[in-house]
Amino acid sequence: MIIDYIQPDAKFFFSFQCPYSYLSWELLRKKMENCSGKIAPIGLSVMGSPLTSYLEFWSEMRWQKLATYGKELGIIIKKPAVYYDSSLANSFVNLNNSKHIEPYISCLFKAVFADNINISNSQTLFDYLNKNGVSCDLNHDNNPAPIDSVVKELRMLPTIKVSNDDLIGLVTESVFSRMLKHHLD
């Protein structure tokens, strides 16, 4: 996979219910701070699919490993008590192409994986964003078009699409470094 790290144009498909998406998002966000290109985030609602079985089937050991990796990135991640539908949260992500969307996404991941906030309730979501200094307009009439055709192509979340190439699964420091080395060689 060849990525222009000065001006990367990539799509980042994620779910607010996916802890790997959270960790990958924060690493990419940190690594891309000084790049002039952008990663376009696309939030997917995957409630009811096998992708949301993290709570029921993952062992405590896996959650501890996720927490350890999160700590290396400077973030808290713990198992949510309940997974809330993310359609409302996604609708703002998928309607907004602004760079200001990054703090919104990070705040919502924190809501799910650190503070156990109900992101499906508009007032709770709005209050949480305000409390954390993230402003956005959640009152919009347009719903984003379904992303069904893209979802059928995805094998795993998170997925980063660059041109015709995909990077799937947890993006770690070593994976990112290998991608960068590949580009520079």
Secondary structure, 3 states (H helix, E strand, C coil): CCCCCCCCEEEEEECCCCHHHHHHHHHHHHHCCCCCCEEEEEECCCCCCHHHCHHHHCCHHHHHHHHHHHHHHCCCCCCCCCCCCCHHHHHHHHHCCCCCHHHHHHHHHHHHHCCCCCCCCHHHHHHHHHHCCCCCCCCCCCCCCCCHHHHHHCCCCCEEEECCEEEECCCCHHHHHHHHHHHHC
